[in-house]
Amino acid sequence: MTDMLFLSILNVSFSCGLIVIVLILFSSFLDKRYAAKWKCLIWIFIAVRLLLPFNTETVRYAVNFITKNVYTVQHDAVASGEGKETAAPRRLVIELPSTISTPIASQDVDDQVLTPIDIMKFIWLTGTLGFLGVHIGSYLYYKKQLIKHSVPVKNIAQNRYIFKQIAKLYKELQIDHKRKIPVRQSSISDSPMIIGFFNPSLILPKADYEKEELYFILKHEMIHLKRCDVCQKFLLVAANALHWFNPLIWFMRREAFVDIELSCDERVVLGEDYDTKKVYTEILYATLYKKRNRNLLISTQFSGNTKIMKKRFRNLL
């Protein structure tokens, strides 16, 4: 059963890798003709397929395996007389020589030999657990440090503009008002971000922002909140963990993260004129001069490295 599942994972990893190659080859064409959100949907679809490595043959094998075990249990129960009142059979005792009754120890040796596929499964499982352990552990630790070195932003006079703009964005972006997000200001964060799955928080660095700059930052992060981009990133990380042995899946996860940011940028400036797009680009450009946060995969971040930011500039302008 486990052998069939492992082989299905290899098969799905190979087939999805071919799709990734096609997307890479036609990336320039897709970027010019289609919005980034469509590529994001393709990446998410591939990630779901990678996390569900089942085909008709695997399902048929699993059903046959379960059916066979259920039939065996029922057959043994009937044979042992469970659920029936039968007359006690007569007992016939036959004494066998000790040489016949003694079990042969070498019969179970073959069952204990590791096959190449068993070794591959062990290596794969170790890599998957290690990948998840490193990234989830890093995420939980950094989130704890962010919360520890941050303070809630209170709705007082000097912060009134922040909450006014958030309320405006809730209405403009049609975000469910039940999804109230706490705002915190952190001394160790150098980029605005949303972090958290079930109870997300908006983290702002301790910096002085102009009103226009703060508006675009808040809008960018609120769009991430509306789209549940943190959950989408976790989905991609989980797919990468399951297929860590495939370099094409690593590339897919990296490209998907960039496309998530591109899609968010497109939504921020949707319907705006060129001058507004230029202002937003200048705000993004200003973040390049600040020290960047650690590369935390399971979060949203307003800024990025130089290569990613150049791609975002080209996409905007």
C-alpha positions in Angstrom: 0.0 0.0 0.0 2.7 2.5 1.0 4.8 1.4 -2.0 1.9 2.3 -4.4 1.4 5.7 -2.7 5.1 6.5 -2.9 5.2 5.6 -6.6 2.2 7.8 -7.1 4.0 10.7 -5.5 6.9 10.2 -7.9 4.6 10.0 -10.8 2.7 13.2 -9.9 5.9 15.0 -9.2 7.3 14.1 -12.6 4.1 15.1 -14.5 3.6 18.4 -12.6 7.3 19.1 -13.3 6.6 18.9 -17.0 3.9 21.5 -16.6 6.2 23.8 -14.6 8.8 23.5 -17.5 6.1 24.6 -20.0 5.1 27.6 -17.8 8.8 28.6 -17.5 9.3 28.4 -21.3 6.2 30.6 -22.0 6.6 32.8 -18.9 7.5 35.9 -20.9 4.5 35.4 -23.2 2.1 34.8 -20.2 3.4 37.9 -18.3 2.7 40.1 -21.3 -0.8 38.7 -22.2 -2.3 37.8 -18.9 -2.6 39.2 -15.4 -0.5 37.7 -12.6 -3.6 36.4 -10.9 -4.1 33.8 -13.6 -0.6 32.4 -13.1 -1.3 32.3 -9.3 -4.4 30.2 -10.0 -2.3 27.8 -12.1 0.3 27.5 -9.3 -2.3 26.8 -6.7 -4.0 24.2 -8.9 -0.6 22.5 -9.3 0.1 22.6 -5.6 -3.2 21.0 -4.8 -2.5 18.2 -7.3 0.9 17.7 -5.8 -0.7 17.3 -2.3 -3.2 14.8 -3.7 -1.0 12.3 -5.5 -3.8 9.9 -6.2 -4.9 8.4 -9.5 -7.5 5.8 -10.5 -5.0 2.9 -10.1 -4.0 4.0 -6.6 -7.7 4.4 -5.5 -8.5 1.0 -7.0 -5.6 -0.6 -5.2 -6.6 1.0 -1.9 -10.2 -0.2 -2.3 -9.1 -3.7 -3.1 -6.7 -3.7 -0.2 -9.4 -2.5 2.3 -12.0 -4.9 0.9 -9.6 -7.8 1.1 -8.8 -7.1 4.7 -12.4 -6.7 5.7 -13.3 -10.0 3.9 -10.4 -11.7 5.7 -11.6 -10.5 9.1 -15.2 -11.5 8.5 -14.1 -14.9 7.1 -11.9 -15.5 10.2 -14.8 -14.5 12.5 -17.1 -16.9 10.8 -14.6 -19.7 10.8 -13.9 -19.2 14.5 -17.7 -19.5 15.2 -18.2 -15.9 16.4 -21.8 -15.0 16.5 -23.1 -18.6 16.2 -24.0 -21.3 18.7 -22.5 -24.5 17.5 -21.9 -27.8 19.2 -18.5 -28.3 20.6 -16.5 -30.4 18.2 -14.7 -33.4 19.3 -11.0 -32.8 20.0 -8.4 -35.0 18.3 -4.9 -34.7 19.8 -1.9 -35.7 17.7 1.6 -35.6 19.0 4.3 -34.5 16.5 8.0 -35.1 16.8 10.0 -32.2 18.2 11.9 -31.9 14.9 8.7 -31.1 13.1 7.1 -28.8 15.7 10.2 -26.6 16.2 9.8 -23.4 14.0 12.5 -22.7 11.4 14.1 -19.4 12.3 15.3 -18.7 8.7 11.8 -18.4 7.3 11.3 -14.8 8.4 14.7 -13.5 7.3 13.5 -12.5 3.8 10.7 -10.4 5.3 13.2 -8.3 7.2 15.4 -7.4 4.2 15.1 -3.7 3.2 14.4 -3.2 -0.5 15.6 -0.2 -2.5 12.1 1.3 -2.5 12.1 1.0 1.3 15.3 3.0 1.5 13.9 5.6 -0.9 10.7 6.0 1.2 12.8 6.5 4.3 14.9 9.2 2.7 11.9 10.9 1.2 10.0 10.9 4.6 13.0 12.2 6.4 13.5 15.0 3.9 9.8 15.9 4.1 9.7 16.0 7.9 12.9 18.0 8.0 11.7 20.5 5.4 8.4 21.1 7.4 10.2 21.2 10.7 12.7 23.9 9.6 10.1 26.2 7.9 7.3 25.8 10.4 9.8 26.1 13.3 11.3 29.2 11.8 7.9 30.7 11.3 6.7 30.0 14.8 9.9 31.3 16.3 9.9 34.5 14.3 6.3 35.1 14.9 6.9 34.8 18.6 9.7 37.3 18.4 7.6 39.7 16.4 4.8 39.7 18.9 7.3 39.9 21.8 9.0 43.0 20.4 5.8 44.8 19.3 3.1 46.8 20.9 -0.6 47.2 19.9 -1.3 50.3 17.8 -4.1 52.0 19.7 -6.8 54.1 18.2 -5.6 57.4 19.5 -5.2 60.8 17.9 -1.7 60.2 16.4 -2.8 56.8 14.9 -6.3 57.9 13.9 -5.4 57.9 10.2 -4.3 54.3 10.3 -7.6 53.0 11.6 -9.6 55.4 9.3 -7.8 54.1 6.3 -8.3 50.4 7.4 -12.0 51.0 7.8 -12.1 52.6 4.4 -10.3 49.7 2.8 -12.6 47.2 4.5 -15.4 48.8 2.6 -13.5 49.4 -0.6 -12.2 45.9 -0.9 -15.4 44.3 0.5 -13.7 42.5 3.3 -15.9 40.8 5.8 -16.0 43.0 8.9 -15.9 40.0 11.1 -12.3 39.5 10.1 -11.0 42.3 12.3 -7.2 42.4 12.2 -5.1 43.7 15.1 -2.4 46.2 14.2 0.9 46.0 16.0 4.1 48.0 15.7 7.3 46.0 15.9 10.9 47.2 16.6 12.4 44.2 14.8 10.4 44.3 11.6 11.6 46.4 8.7 8.8 45.7 6.3 5.0 45.7 6.7 3.6 42.2 6.7 0.6 40.1 7.7 1.5 37.1 9.7 -0.7 34.3 11.2 -3.3 31.8 9.9 -6.3 31.7 12.1 -5.7 35.1 13.9 -3.6 37.2 11.5 -2.0 40.4 12.6 -0.8 43.4 10.6 2.8 44.2 11.6 4.1 47.7 10.9 7.7 48.8 11.5 8.4 51.6 13.9 8.8 54.2 11.2 7.3 57.5 10.2 5.2 57.2 7.0 3.7 59.8 4.8 -0.1 59.6 4.5 0.1 58.5 0.9 2.8 56.0 1.6 0.9 54.5 4.5 -2.3 54.3 2.4 -0.6 52.1 -0.3 1.1 50.0 2.3 -2.2 49.3 4.1 -4.0 48.6 0.9 -1.4 46.2 -0.2 -1.5 44.2 3.0 -5.3 44.3 3.2 -5.5 42.8 -0.2 -3.3 40.0 1.1 -5.7 39.6 3.9 -8.7 39.4 1.7 -7.1 36.8 -0.6 -5.8 34.7 2.3 -2.4 34.8 0.7 -0.7 33.5 3.8 -2.7 30.3 3.5 -1.9 30.1 -0.2 1.8 30.3 0.6 1.5 27.6 3.2 -0.1 25.4 0.6 2.8 26.0 -1.7 5.3 25.3 1.1 3.5 22.0 1.9 3.6 20.9 -1.7 7.4 21.8 -1.8 7.9 19.7 1.4 6.2 16.7 -0.1 8.2 17.0 -3.3 11.5 18.4 -1.9 13.5 16.0 -4.1 12.2 17.8 -7.3 14.1 21.0 -8.1 11.3 22.1 -10.4 8.9 22.3 -7.5 11.3 24.5 -5.6 11.3 26.8 -8.7 7.5 26.7 -8.8 7.2 27.7 -5.2 9.6 30.7 -5.7 7.8 31.8 -8.9 4.4 31.5 -7.3 5.5 33.7 -4.3 6.6 36.4 -6.8 3.4 36.1 -8.8 1.3 36.5 -5.5 3.1 39.8 -4.9 2.6 40.9 -8.6 -1.1 40.0 -8.4 -1.4 42.1 -5.2 0.4 45.0 -6.8 -2.0 44.9 -9.8 -5.0 45.0 -7.5 -3.5 48.0 -5.6 -3.2 50.2 -8.7 -6.3 48.8 -10.5 -8.0 51.6 -12.4 -5.3 54.1 -11.4 -3.5 56.4 -13.9 0.2 56.3 -14.7 1.2 58.9 -12.2 -0.4 57.0 -9.3 1.3 53.8 -10.4 4.6 55.7 -10.5 4.0 57.0 -6.9 3.3 53.4 -5.8 6.5 52.2 -7.6 8.6 54.9 -5.8 7.2 53.7 -2.4 8.3 50.2 -3.3 11.7 51.5 -4.4 12.2 53.3 -1.1 12.0 49.9 0.7 15.1 48.7 -1.1 17.2 51.1 1.1 16.0 49.5 4.3 17.4 46.4 5.9 15.2 43.5 4.9 13.5 41.0 7.2 14.6 37.4 7.1 13.2 35.4 4.3 10.1 34.1 6.1 8.1 32.0 3.6 4.8 31.8 5.5 4.0 35.5 5.6 3.4 38.5 3.4 6.0 41.1 3.0 5.7 44.5 1.3 9.3 44.6 0.1 11.6 42.0 -1.5 15.1 41.5 -2.9 16.4 43.6 -5.8 15.6 41.1 -8.5 12.0 40.6 -7.4 11.4 44.3 -7.0 12.7 45.0 -10.5 10.2 42.5 -11.8 7.4 44.2 -9.8 8.4 47.6 -11.2 8.2 46.3 -14.8 4.9 44.7 -14.2 3.5 48.0 -12.7 4.8 50.4 -15.4 
